[in-house]
Amino acid sequence: MLIDLSFFILRSNLKNKMGIIKEFRDFAMNGNVVDLAVGVIIGGAFGGIVNSLVGDILMPLLGVVSGGINFNDRAVEIGDAVIAYGKFIQAIIAFLIIAFALFMVIKGLNSLKKQEVALLPSEPAPTKEENLLSEIRDLLKERR
């Protein structure tokens, strides 16, 4: 009797664990989770590209335009503390470049969506018969 009860409990726990595993598998393979994972990976790669663009191309150009100022090397020492405000300036510039690039991408996508909507066939204008029937309907509503 005790063996039968322990087998029932063991089988019940195993079913619960298998249900949790199935539920987790369904969650992990959900399209939204996979899309998010792909987005994070591509975002990381894009971050490397943007960091290279800012650090290797734009900041040296900005240094040439500004008379040879290298923002990365700018720092102030206060006692034992070193305040590297140049790196902060570079981070702000990188943020502005990223924000502008995303703005342009989203603006481009929005204009494509507007063009798609414009290409969709619109409803045809109502015929004379439909207009007449609508007028009759409205007149009948007023009489009530």
N, CA, C and O atoms as a GROMACS GRO file, in nm:
protein
  576
    1MET      N    1   0.083  -0.119   0.000
    1MET     CA    2   0.000   0.000   0.000
    1MET      C    3   0.088   0.125   0.000
    1MET      O    4   0.063   0.218  -0.077
    2LEU      N    5   0.190   0.128   0.087
    2LEU     CA    6   0.281   0.241   0.095
    2LEU      C    7   0.358   0.258  -0.036
    2LEU      O    8   0.384   0.370  -0.080
    3ILE      N    9   0.396   0.146  -0.097
    3ILE     CA   10   0.470   0.151  -0.224
    3ILE      C   11   0.382   0.210  -0.334
    3ILE      O   12   0.429   0.289  -0.416
    4ASP      N   13   0.253   0.173  -0.336
    4ASP     CA   14   0.161   0.225  -0.435
    4ASP      C   15   0.145   0.376  -0.420
    4ASP      O   16   0.139   0.450  -0.519
    5LEU      N   17   0.136   0.424  -0.294
    5LEU     CA   18   0.120   0.566  -0.267
    5LEU      C   19   0.244   0.644  -0.311
    5LEU      O   20   0.233   0.750  -0.371
    6SER      N   21   0.364   0.590  -0.281
    6SER     CA   22   0.487   0.660  -0.320
    6SER      C   23   0.502   0.662  -0.473
    6SER      O   24   0.551   0.760  -0.529
    7PHE      N   25   0.460   0.555  -0.540
    7PHE     CA   26   0.466   0.553  -0.686
    7PHE      C   27   0.372   0.658  -0.745
    7PHE      O   28   0.407   0.724  -0.843
    8PHE      N   29   0.253   0.673  -0.686
    8PHE     CA   30   0.157   0.772  -0.732
    8PHE      C   31   0.214   0.914  -0.716
    8PHE      O   32   0.201   0.997  -0.805
    9ILE      N   33   0.276   0.939  -0.601
    9ILE     CA   34   0.334   1.072  -0.575
    9ILE      C   35   0.449   1.098  -0.672
    9ILE      O   36   0.460   1.208  -0.726
   10LEU      N   37   0.535   0.999  -0.693
   10LEU     CA   38   0.647   1.013  -0.785
   10LEU      C   39   0.598   1.040  -0.927
   10LEU      O   40   0.652   1.126  -0.996
   11ARG      N   41   0.495   0.966  -0.970
   11ARG     CA   42   0.440   0.984  -1.104
   11ARG      C   43   0.375   1.123  -1.117
   11ARG      O   44   0.387   1.186  -1.222
   12SER      N   45   0.308   1.170  -1.012
   12SER     CA   46   0.246   1.302  -1.014
   12SER      C   47   0.351   1.412  -1.026
   12SER      O   48   0.334   1.506  -1.103
   13ASN      N   49   0.459   1.399  -0.948
   13ASN     CA   50   0.568   1.499  -0.956
   13ASN      C   51   0.633   1.499  -1.092
   13ASN      O   52   0.668   1.605  -1.144
   14LEU      N   53   0.651   1.382  -1.151
   14LEU     CA   54   0.711   1.372  -1.283
   14LEU      C   55   0.623   1.440  -1.388
   14LEU      O   56   0.674   1.508  -1.477
   15LYS      N   57   0.492   1.422  -1.379
   15LYS     CA   58   0.400   1.488  -1.472
   15LYS      C   59   0.408   1.639  -1.458
   15LYS      O   60   0.408   1.711  -1.558
   16ASN      N   61   0.414   1.689  -1.332
   16ASN     CA   62   0.425   1.834  -1.310
   16ASN      C   63   0.555   1.888  -1.370
   16ASN      O   64   0.554   1.993  -1.434
   17LYS      N   65   0.666   1.816  -1.351
   17LYS     CA   66   0.794   1.861  -1.405
   17LYS      C   67   0.792   1.860  -1.557
   17LYS      O   68   0.844   1.951  -1.621
   18MET      N   69   0.733   1.759  -1.616
   18MET     CA   70   0.725   1.752  -1.761
   18MET      C   71   0.636   1.864  -1.815
   18MET      O   72   0.663   1.919  -1.922
   19GLY      N   73   0.530   1.899  -1.740
   19GLY     CA   74   0.444   2.010  -1.780
   19GLY      C   75   0.518   2.141  -1.778
   19GLY      O   76   0.501   2.225  -1.867
   20ILE      N   77   0.602   2.160  -1.676
   20ILE     CA   78   0.681   2.283  -1.666
   20ILE      C   79   0.782   2.289  -1.779
   20ILE      O   80   0.804   2.395  -1.837
   21ILE      N   81   0.845   2.176  -1.810
   21ILE     CA   82   0.943   2.172  -1.919
   21ILE      C   83   0.876   2.203  -2.051
   21ILE      O   84   0.930   2.279  -2.131
   22LYS      N   85   0.759   2.146  -2.075
   22LYS     CA   86   0.685   2.173  -2.199
   22LYS      C   87   0.645   2.320  -2.206
   22LYS      O   88   0.654   2.384  -2.311
   23GLU      N   89   0.599   2.374  -2.092
   23GLU     CA   90   0.559   2.515  -2.089
   23GLU      C   91   0.678   2.606  -2.118
   23GLU      O   92   0.665   2.704  -2.191
   24PHE      N   93   0.794   2.573  -2.058
   24PHE     CA   94   0.914   2.653  -2.082
   24PHE      C   95   0.957   2.643  -2.228
   24PHE      O   96   0.994   2.744  -2.289
   25ARG      N   97   0.952   2.522  -2.286
   25ARG     CA   98   0.989   2.505  -2.426
   25ARG      C   99   0.899   2.589  -2.516
   25ARG      O  100   0.946   2.654  -2.609
   26ASP      N  101   0.768   2.587  -2.488
   26ASP     CA  102   0.674   2.668  -2.567
   26ASP      C  103   0.705   2.816  -2.554
   26ASP      O  104   0.697   2.891  -2.652
   27PHE      N  105   0.740   2.859  -2.433
   27PHE     CA  106   0.775   3.000  -2.410
   27PHE      C  107   0.903   3.037  -2.485
   27PHE      O  108   0.909   3.140  -2.552
   28ALA      N  109   1.004   2.953  -2.473
   28ALA     CA  110   1.134   2.983  -2.533
   28ALA      C  111   1.128   2.981  -2.685
   28ALA      O  112   1.202   3.055  -2.751
   29MET      N  113   1.042   2.900  -2.741
   29MET     CA  114   1.033   2.891  -2.886
   29MET      C  115   0.926   2.984  -2.942
   29MET      O  116   0.899   2.983  -3.063
   30ASN      N  117   0.866   3.064  -2.856
   30ASN     CA  118   0.767   3.161  -2.901
   30ASN      C  119   0.836   3.258  -2.996
   30ASN      O  120   0.952   3.295  -2.975
   31GLY      N  121   0.768   3.299  -3.100
   31GLY     CA  122   0.827   3.387  -3.200
   31GLY      C  123   0.879   3.517  -3.142
   31GLY      O  124   0.982   3.567  -3.188
   32ASN      N  125   0.810   3.573  -3.044
   32ASN     CA  126   0.853   3.701  -2.987
   32ASN      C  127   0.988   3.687  -2.916
   32ASN      O  128   1.072   3.777  -2.926
   33VAL      N  129   1.009   3.578  -2.846
   33VAL     CA  130   1.134   3.558  -2.774
   33VAL      C  131   1.249   3.541  -2.873
   33VAL      O  132   1.356   3.598  -2.854
   34VAL      N  133   1.227   3.464  -2.977
   34VAL     CA  134   1.331   3.443  -3.078
   34VAL      C  135   1.361   3.574  -3.150
   34VAL      O  136   1.478   3.606  -3.173
   35ASP      N  137   1.258   3.650  -3.184
   35ASP     CA  138   1.279   3.780  -3.249
   35ASP      C  139   1.357   3.874  -3.159
   35ASP      O  140   1.445   3.946  -3.206
   36LEU      N  141   1.326   3.873  -3.031
   36LEU     CA  142   1.398   3.958  -2.936
   36LEU      C  143   1.544   3.917  -2.928
   36LEU      O  144   1.633   4.003  -2.925
   37ALA      N  145   1.571   3.788  -2.924
   37ALA     CA  146   1.709   3.740  -2.918
   37ALA      C  147   1.787   3.783  -3.042
   37ALA      O  148   1.901   3.828  -3.032
   38VAL      N  149   1.725   3.770  -3.158
   38VAL     CA  150   1.792   3.813  -3.282
   38VAL      C  151   1.818   3.963  -3.278
   38VAL      O  152   1.925   4.009  -3.318
   39GLY      N  153   1.720   4.040  -3.228
   39GLY     CA  154   1.737   4.185  -3.218
   39GLY      C  155   1.851   4.224  -3.127
   39GLY      O  156   1.926   4.316  -3.157
   40VAL      N  157   1.864   4.153  -3.014
   40VAL     CA  158   1.973   4.183  -2.920
   40VAL      C  159   2.108   4.153  -2.984
   40VAL      O  160   2.202   4.231  -2.970
   41ILE      N  161   2.118   4.041  -3.053
   41ILE     CA  162   2.244   4.004  -3.116
   41ILE      C  163   2.281   4.105  -3.226
   41ILE      O  164   2.395   4.150  -3.233
   42ILE      N  165   2.185   4.139  -3.310
   42ILE     CA  166   2.212   4.237  -3.416
   42ILE      C  167   2.243   4.374  -3.355
   42ILE      O  168   2.328   4.446  -3.406
   43GLY      N  169   2.172   4.409  -3.247
   43GLY     CA  170   2.199   4.536  -3.180
   43GLY      C  171   2.341   4.543  -3.125
   43GLY      O  172   2.405   4.647  -3.132
   44GLY      N  173   2.389   4.432  -3.071
   44GLY     CA  174   2.528   4.428  -3.023
   44GLY      C  175   2.627   4.448  -3.135
   44GLY      O  176   2.725   4.521  -3.121
   45ALA      N  177   2.602   4.383  -3.247
   45ALA     CA  178   2.690   4.399  -3.363
   45ALA      C  179   2.684   4.542  -3.416
   45ALA      O  180   2.786   4.599  -3.453
   46PHE      N  181   2.563   4.599  -3.419
   46PHE     CA  182   2.547   4.736  -3.464
   46PHE      C  183   2.619   4.832  -3.370
   46PHE      O  184   2.675   4.932  -3.414
   47GLY      N  185   2.617   4.802  -3.240
   47GLY     CA  186   2.688   4.885  -3.143
   47GLY      C  187   2.837   4.890  -3.173
   47GLY      O  188   2.900   4.995  -3.160
   48GLY      N  189   2.894   4.776  -3.212
   48GLY     CA  190   3.036   4.774  -3.248
   48GLY      C  191   3.065   4.861  -3.370
   48GLY      O  192   3.166   4.930  -3.375
   49ILE      N  193   2.974   4.856  -3.466
   49ILE     CA  194   2.992   4.937  -3.587
   49ILE      C  195   2.984   5.086  -3.552
   49ILE      O  196   3.065   5.166  -3.599
   50VAL      N  197   2.886   5.121  -3.471
   50VAL     CA  198   2.869   5.262  -3.434
   50VAL      C  199   2.988   5.310  -3.351
   50VAL      O  200   3.036   5.421  -3.371
   51ASN      N  201   3.035   5.227  -3.258
   51ASN     CA  202   3.151   5.266  -3.178
   51ASN      C  203   3.273   5.289  -3.267
   51ASN      O  204   3.350   5.383  -3.245
   52SER      N  205   3.292   5.205  -3.367
   52SER     CA  206   3.403   5.224  -3.459
   52SER      C  207   3.384   5.350  -3.542
   52SER      O  208   3.480   5.425  -3.565
   53LEU      N  209   3.262   5.374  -3.588
   53LEU     CA  210   3.234   5.495  -3.666
   53LEU      C  211   3.267   5.620  -3.585
   53LEU      O  212   3.331   5.713  -3.634
   54VAL      N  213   3.222   5.621  -3.459
   54VAL     CA  214   3.245   5.739  -3.376
   54VAL      C  215   3.392   5.751  -3.337
   54VAL      O  216   3.453   5.857  -3.354
   55GLY      N  217   3.449   5.642  -3.285
   55GLY     CA  218   3.586   5.649  -3.233
   55GLY      C  219   3.693   5.658  -3.339
   55GLY      O  220   3.793   5.728  -3.320
   56ASP      N  221   3.673   5.589  -3.452
   56ASP     CA  222   3.779   5.580  -3.552
   56ASP      C  223   3.764   5.678  -3.668
   56ASP      O  224   3.861   5.709  -3.736
   57ILE      N  225   3.643   5.728  -3.689
   57ILE     CA  226   3.622   5.816  -3.805
   57ILE      C  227   3.577   5.956  -3.763
   57ILE      O  228   3.642   6.054  -3.796
   58LEU      N  229   3.467   5.963  -3.690
   58LEU     CA  230   3.410   6.095  -3.661
   58LEU      C  231   3.489   6.174  -3.557
   58LEU      O  232   3.509   6.294  -3.574
   59MET      N  233   3.535   6.110  -3.452
   59MET     CA  234   3.609   6.184  -3.349
   59MET      C  235   3.741   6.237  -3.403
   59MET      O  236   3.774   6.352  -3.373
   60PRO      N  237   3.819   6.161  -3.482
   60PRO     CA  238   3.939   6.222  -3.540
   60PRO      C  239   3.905   6.339  -3.634
   60PRO      O  240   3.976   6.440  -3.636
   61LEU      N  241   3.797   6.324  -3.712
   61LEU     CA  242   3.755   6.436  -3.798
   61LEU      C  243   3.715   6.557  -3.716
   61LEU      O  244   3.748   6.670  -3.750
   62LEU      N  245   3.643   6.533  -3.608
   62LEU     CA  246   3.604   6.641  -3.519
   62LEU      C  247   3.727   6.706  -3.456
   62LEU      O  248   3.730   6.827  -3.436
   63GLY      N  249   3.828   6.624  -3.426
   63GLY     CA  250   3.953   6.679  -3.374
   63GLY      C  251   4.023   6.766  -3.475
   63GLY      O  252   4.078   6.870  -3.438
   64VAL      N  253   4.023   6.727  -3.602
   64VAL     CA  254   4.085   6.808  -3.708
   64VAL      C  255   4.010   6.939  -3.724
   64VAL      O  256   4.072   7.046  -3.734
   65VAL      N  257   3.876   6.932  -3.727
   65VAL     CA  258   3.794   7.052  -3.744
   65VAL      C  259   3.811   7.146  -3.626
   65VAL      O  260   3.811   7.268  -3.642
   66SER      N  261   3.824   7.089  -3.506
   66SER     CA  262   3.834   7.172  -3.387
   66SER      C  263   3.978   7.213  -3.355
   66SER      O  264   4.005   7.268  -3.248
   67GLY      N  265   4.071   7.186  -3.446
   67GLY     CA  266   4.208   7.231  -3.426
   67GLY      C  267   4.295   7.131  -3.354
   67GLY      O  268   4.388   7.169  -3.284
   68GLY      N  269   4.266   7.003  -3.371
   68GLY     CA  270   4.352   6.900  -3.313
   68GLY      C  271   4.314   6.858  -3.172
   68GLY      O  272   4.391   6.790  -3.104
   69ILE      N  273   4.197   6.898  -3.127
   69ILE     CA  274   4.155   6.860  -2.992
   69ILE      C  275   4.117   6.712  -2.992
   69ILE      O  276   4.034   6.669  -3.072
   70ASN      N  277   4.177   6.636  -2.902
   70ASN     CA  278   4.142   6.496  -2.885
   70ASN      C  279   4.062   6.485  -2.756
   70ASN      O  280   4.118   6.496  -2.646
   71PHE      N  281   3.933   6.463  -2.768
   71PHE     CA  282   3.847   6.460  -2.651
   71PHE      C  283   3.879   6.344  -2.557
   71PHE      O  284   3.860   6.356  -2.436
   72ASN      N  285   3.926   6.234  -2.612
   72ASN     CA  286   3.953   6.117  -2.528
   72ASN      C  287   4.059   6.145  -2.423
   72ASN      O  288   4.053   6.091  -2.312
   73ASP      N  289   4.155   6.227  -2.455
   73ASP     CA  290   4.266   6.254  -2.363
   73ASP      C  291   4.235   6.365  -2.264
   73ASP      O  292   4.317   6.392  -2.176
   74ARG      N  293   4.123   6.429  -2.275
   74ARG     CA  294   4.089   6.540  -2.186
   74ARG      C  295   4.050   6.488  -2.049
   74ARG      O  296   3.964   6.401  -2.036
   75ALA      N  297   4.115   6.542  -1.947
   75ALA     CA  298   4.086   6.500  -1.810
   75ALA      C  299   4.134   6.609  -1.715
   75ALA      O  300   4.220   6.690  -1.748
   76VAL      N  301   4.077   6.607  -1.596
   76VAL     CA  302   4.117   6.700  -1.491
   76VAL      C  303   4.151   6.617  -1.368
   76VAL      O  304   4.077   6.525  -1.331
   77GLU      N  305   4.263   6.650  -1.306
   77GLU     CA  306   4.301   6.579  -1.183
   77GLU      C  307   4.267   6.666  -1.064
   77GLU      O  308   4.308   6.782  -1.055
   78ILE      N  309   4.190   6.608  -0.974
   78ILE     CA  310   4.158   6.676  -0.848
   78ILE      C  311   4.204   6.583  -0.736
   78ILE      O  312   4.139   6.483  -0.704
   79GLY      N  313   4.317   6.617  -0.679
   79GLY     CA  314   4.375   6.529  -0.578
   79GLY      C  315   4.416   6.398  -0.644
   79GLY      O  316   4.490   6.398  -0.742
   80ASP      N  317   4.368   6.287  -0.589
   80ASP     CA  318   4.399   6.156  -0.646
   80ASP      C  319   4.297   6.115  -0.754
   80ASP      O  320   4.318   6.016  -0.824
   81ALA      N  321   4.189   6.190  -0.766
   81ALA     CA  322   4.083   6.154  -0.861
   81ALA      C  323   4.113   6.213  -0.998
   81ALA      O  324   4.159   6.327  -1.010
   82VAL      N  325   4.087   6.135  -1.101
   82VAL     CA  326   4.101   6.180  -1.239
   82VAL      C  327   3.961   6.183  -1.300
   82VAL      O  328   3.894   6.081  -1.310
   83ILE      N  329   3.919   6.301  -1.341
   83ILE     CA  330   3.788   6.318  -1.403
   83ILE      C  331   3.809   6.325  -1.554
   83ILE      O  332   3.855   6.427  -1.606
   84ALA      N  333   3.775   6.216  -1.622
   84ALA     CA  334   3.798   6.205  -1.767
   84ALA      C  335   3.675   6.257  -1.840
   84ALA      O  336   3.595   6.180  -1.892
   85TYR      N  337   3.662   6.388  -1.845
   85TYR     CA  338   3.544   6.448  -1.908
   85TYR      C  339   3.547   6.431  -2.059
   85TYR      O  340   3.443   6.442  -2.124
   86GLY      N  341   3.663   6.406  -2.118
   86GLY     CA  342   3.673   6.385  -2.262
   86GLY      C  343   3.600   6.259  -2.305
   86GLY      O  344   3.534   6.258  -2.409
   87LYS      N  345   3.610   6.154  -2.226
   87LYS     CA  346   3.537   6.031  -2.257
   87LYS      C  347   3.388   6.054  -2.246
   87LYS      O  348   3.309   5.996  -2.321
   88PHE      N  349   3.349   6.139  -2.152
   88PHE     CA  350   3.207   6.172  -2.137
   88PHE      C  351   3.158   6.249  -2.260
   88PHE      O  352   3.048   6.223  -2.310
   89ILE      N  353   3.238   6.344  -2.308
   89ILE     CA  354   3.201   6.419  -2.429
   89ILE      C  355   3.188   6.323  -2.547
   89ILE      O  356   3.096   6.335  -2.627
   90GLN      N  357   3.283   6.228  -2.558
   90GLN     CA  358   3.277   6.131  -2.668
   90GLN      C  359   3.151   6.045  -2.656
   90GLN      O  360   3.088   6.014  -2.757
   91ALA      N  361   3.114   6.006  -2.535
   91ALA     CA  362   2.992   5.927  -2.516
   91ALA      C  363   2.868   6.006  -2.556
   91ALA      O  364   2.776   5.950  -2.615
   92ILE      N  365   2.866   6.134  -2.526
   92ILE     CA  366   2.752   6.219  -2.566
   92ILE      C  367   2.745   6.228  -2.719
   92ILE      O  368   2.637   6.218  -2.776
   93ILE      N  369   2.859   6.247  -2.784
   93ILE     CA  370   2.861   6.255  -2.929
   93ILE      C  371   2.816   6.123  -2.990
   93ILE      O  372   2.739   6.121  -3.087
   94ALA      N  373   2.863   6.012  -2.935
   94ALA     CA  374   2.820   5.880  -2.984
   94ALA      C  375   2.670   5.863  -2.968
   94ALA      O  376   2.603   5.812  -3.058
   95PHE      N  377   2.617   5.905  -2.854
   95PHE     CA  378   2.472   5.896  -2.832
   95PHE      C  379   2.396   5.977  -2.935
   95PHE      O  380   2.296   5.930  -2.990
   96LEU      N  381   2.441   6.099  -2.961
   96LEU     CA  382   2.373   6.185  -3.058
   96LEU      C  383   2.377   6.124  -3.198
   96LEU      O  384   2.279   6.132  -3.273
   97ILE      N  385   2.489   6.064  -3.233
   97ILE     CA  386   2.500   6.000  -3.365
   97ILE      C  387   2.406   5.881  -3.373
   97ILE      O  388   2.336   5.864  -3.473
   98ILE      N  389   2.404   5.798  -3.270
   98ILE     CA  390   2.315   5.682  -3.268
   98ILE      C  391   2.169   5.726  -3.272
   98ILE      O  392   2.089   5.670  -3.348
   99ALA      N  393   2.135   5.825  -3.192
   99ALA     CA  394   1.997   5.873  -3.189
   99ALA      C  395   1.956   5.928  -3.326
   99ALA      O  396   1.844   5.904  -3.371
  100PHE      N  397   2.046   6.002  -3.390
  100PHE     CA  398   2.014   6.057  -3.522
  100PHE      C  399   2.001   5.946  -3.625
  100PHE      O  400   1.911   5.951  -3.710
  101ALA      N  401   2.088   5.846  -3.619
  101ALA     CA  402   2.081   5.734  -3.713
  101ALA      C  403   1.949   5.658  -3.695
  101ALA      O  404   1.884   5.624  -3.794
  102LEU      N  405   1.910   5.632  -3.571
  102LEU     CA  406   1.784   5.564  -3.547
  102LEU      C  407   1.666   5.649  -3.592
  102LEU      O  408   1.568   5.597  -3.647
  103PHE      N  409   1.674   5.779  -3.570
  103PHE     CA  410   1.569   5.869  -3.616
  103PHE      C  411   1.552   5.859  -3.767
  103PHE      O  412   1.440   5.852  -3.818
  104MET      N  413   1.664   5.859  -3.839
  104MET     CA  414   1.658   5.852  -3.985
  104MET      C  415   1.603   5.717  -4.032
  104MET      O  416   1.526   5.712  -4.128
  105VAL      N  417   1.642   5.609  -3.964
  105VAL     CA  418   1.591   5.476  -4.001
  105VAL      C  419   1.440   5.470  -3.978
  105VAL      O  420   1.366   5.423  -4.065
  106ILE      N  421   1.395   5.517  -3.863
  106ILE     CA  422   1.252   5.512  -3.831
  106ILE      C  423   1.175   5.605  -3.925
  106ILE      O  424   1.064   5.572  -3.969
  107LYS      N  425   1.232   5.721  -3.956
  107LYS     CA  426   1.166   5.812  -4.050
  107LYS      C  427   1.153   5.746  -4.187
  107LYS      O  428   1.049   5.758  -4.252
  108GLY      N  429   1.257   5.677  -4.231
  108GLY     CA  430   1.251   5.606  -4.359
  108GLY      C  431   1.147   5.495  -4.357
  108GLY      O  432   1.072   5.478  -4.454
  109LEU      N  433   1.141   5.420  -4.248
  109LEU     CA  434   1.040   5.313  -4.238
  109LEU      C  435   0.900   5.370  -4.238
  109LEU      O  436   0.810   5.315  -4.301
  110ASN      N  437   0.880   5.482  -4.168
  110ASN     CA  438   0.748   5.544  -4.166
  110ASN      C  439   0.707   5.593  -4.305
  110ASN      O  440   0.591   5.580  -4.343
  111SER      N  441   0.802   5.648  -4.380
  111SER     CA  442   0.768   5.694  -4.515
  111SER      C  443   0.736   5.575  -4.605
  111SER      O  444   0.649   5.586  -4.692
  112LEU      N  445   0.805   5.462  -4.586
  112LEU     CA  446   0.772   5.342  -4.663
  112LEU      C  447   0.632   5.293  -4.629
  112LEU      O  448   0.557   5.252  -4.718
  113LYS      N  449   0.596   5.297  -4.500
  113LYS     CA  450   0.462   5.256  -4.460
  113LYS      C  451   0.356   5.346  -4.522
  113LYS      O  452   0.251   5.299  -4.566
  114LYS      N  453   0.384   5.477  -4.526
  114LYS     CA  454   0.289   5.571  -4.588
  114LYS      C  455   0.274   5.543  -4.736
  114LYS      O  456   0.164   5.552  -4.791
  115GLN      N  457   0.384   5.509  -4.802
  115GLN     CA  458   0.377   5.476  -4.945
  115GLN      C  459   0.298   5.348  -4.967
  115GLN      O  460   0.221   5.338  -5.063
  116GLU      N  461   0.316   5.249  -4.877
  116GLU     CA  462   0.240   5.125  -4.888
  116GLU      C  463   0.091   5.152  -4.872
  116GLU      O  464   0.009   5.096  -4.946
  117VAL      N  465   0.056   5.237  -4.777
  117VAL     CA  466  -0.085   5.270  -4.755
  117VAL      C  467  -0.140   5.342  -4.877
  117VAL      O  468  -0.254   5.316  -4.917
  118ALA      N  469  -0.061   5.430  -4.937
  118ALA     CA  470  -0.107   5.503  -5.056
  118ALA      C  471  -0.126   5.409  -5.174
  118ALA      O  472  -0.212   5.434  -5.259
  119LEU      N  473  -0.049   5.301  -5.180
  119LEU     CA  474  -0.060   5.207  -5.290
  119LEU      C  475  -0.179   5.112  -5.275
  119LEU      O  476  -0.223   5.052  -5.373
  120LEU      N  477  -0.230   5.099  -5.153
  120LEU     CA  478  -0.345   5.012  -5.132
  120LEU      C  479  -0.466   5.069  -5.204
  120LEU      O  480  -0.488   5.190  -5.203
  121PRO      N  481  -0.545   4.982  -5.265
  121PRO     CA  482  -0.663   5.033  -5.334
  121PRO      C  483  -0.763   5.089  -5.232
  121PRO      O  484  -0.794   5.025  -5.132
  122SER      N  485  -0.811   5.208  -5.261
  122SER     CA  486  -0.909   5.268  -5.172
  122SER      C  487  -1.048   5.221  -5.214
  122SER      O  488  -1.067   5.169  -5.324
  123GLU      N  489  -1.144   5.241  -5.125
  123GLU     CA  490  -1.280   5.202  -5.156
  123GLU      C  491  -1.333   5.291  -5.268
  123GLU      O  492  -1.308   5.411  -5.269
  124PRO      N  493  -1.405   5.231  -5.361
  124PRO     CA  494  -1.458   5.313  -5.470
  124PRO      C  495  -1.564   5.409  -5.417
  124PRO      O  496  -1.631   5.382  -5.317
  125ALA      N  497  -1.578   5.520  -5.487
  125ALA     CA  498  -1.679   5.619  -5.447
  125ALA      C  499  -1.817   5.557  -5.463
  125ALA      O  500  -1.840   5.476  -5.553
  126PRO      N  501  -1.910   5.595  -5.374
  126PRO     CA  502  -2.044   5.538  -5.384
  126PRO      C  503  -2.110   5.577  -5.517
  126PRO      O  504  -2.091   5.687  -5.570
  127THR      N  505  -2.188   5.483  -5.568
  127THR     CA  506  -2.258   5.509  -5.694
  127THR      C  507  -2.376   5.602  -5.669
  127THR      O  508  -2.410   5.632  -5.555
  128LYS      N  509  -2.437   5.648  -5.777
  128LYS     CA  510  -2.555   5.735  -5.764
  128LYS      C  511  -2.668   5.662  -5.692
  128LYS      O  512  -2.739   5.722  -5.611
  129GLU      N  513  -2.682   5.534  -5.720
  129GLU     CA  514  -2.788   5.456  -5.654
  129GLU      C  515  -2.763   5.447  -5.504
  129GLU      O  516  -2.856   5.460  -5.424
  130GLU      N  517  -2.637   5.424  -5.465
  130GLU     CA  518  -2.603   5.416  -5.322
  130GLU      C  519  -2.628   5.549  -5.253
  130GLU      O  520  -2.679   5.553  -5.142
  131ASN      N  521  -2.593   5.659  -5.318
  131ASN     CA  522  -2.619   5.791  -5.261
  131ASN      C  523  -2.769   5.814  -5.244
  131ASN      O  524  -2.813   5.865  -5.141
  132LEU      N  525  -2.846   5.776  -5.344
  132LEU     CA  526  -2.991   5.792  -5.337
  132LEU      C  527  -3.050   5.708  -5.225
  132LEU      O  528  -3.135   5.755  -5.150
  133LEU      N  529  -3.005   5.584  -5.213
  133LEU     CA  530  -3.053   5.497  -5.105
  133LEU      C  531  -3.015   5.553  -4.967
  133LEU      O  532  -3.093   5.543  -4.873
  134SER      N  533  -2.897   5.610  -4.957
  134SER     CA  534  -2.855   5.671  -4.830
  134SER      C  535  -2.945   5.789  -4.795
  134SER      O  536  -2.984   5.806  -4.679
  135GLU      N  537  -2.978   5.871  -4.894
  135GLU     CA  538  -3.068   5.984  -4.870
  135GLU      C  539  -3.206   5.937  -4.826
  135GLU      O  540  -3.265   5.993  -4.734
  136ILE      N  541  -3.257   5.833  -4.891
  136ILE     CA  542  -3.388   5.778  -4.853
  136ILE      C  543  -3.383   5.725  -4.710
  136ILE      O  544  -3.476   5.748  -4.632
  137ARG      N  545  -3.278   5.655  -4.676
  137ARG     CA  546  -3.262   5.603  -4.540
  137ARG      C  547  -3.263   5.716  -4.438
  137ARG      O  548  -3.330   5.707  -4.336
  138ASP      N  549  -3.188   5.823  -4.466
  138ASP     CA  550  -3.181   5.935  -4.374
  138ASP      C  551  -3.318   6.004  -4.359
  138ASP      O  552  -3.355   6.045  -4.249
  139LEU      N  553  -3.391   6.015  -4.468
  139LEU     CA  554  -3.524   6.076  -4.462
  139LEU      C  555  -3.621   5.990  -4.380
  139LEU      O  556  -3.704   6.042  -4.305
  140LEU      N  557  -3.609   5.860  -4.396
  140LEU     CA  558  -3.696   5.770  -4.318
  140LEU      C  559  -3.662   5.778  -4.168
  140LEU      O  560  -3.752   5.769  -4.083
  141LYS      N  561  -3.536   5.793  -4.136
  141LYS     CA  562  -3.495   5.807  -3.995
  141LYS      C  563  -3.553   5.937  -3.936
  141LYS      O  564  -3.596   5.938  -3.820
  142GLU      N  565  -3.555   6.044  -4.014
  142GLU     CA  566  -3.607   6.171  -3.966
  142GLU      C  567  -3.757   6.165  -3.942
  142GLU      O  568  -3.806   6.231  -3.850
  143ARG      N  569  -3.831   6.088  -4.019
  143ARG     CA  570  -3.977   6.079  -4.006
  143ARG      C  571  -4.018   6.009  -3.877
  143ARG      O  572  -4.126   6.035  -3.826
  144ARG      N  573  -3.937   5.923  -3.825
  144ARG     CA  574  -3.970   5.847  -3.703
  144ARG      C  575  -3.970   5.933  -3.585
  144ARG      O  576  -3.996   5.885  -3.474
   0.00000   0.00000   0.00000
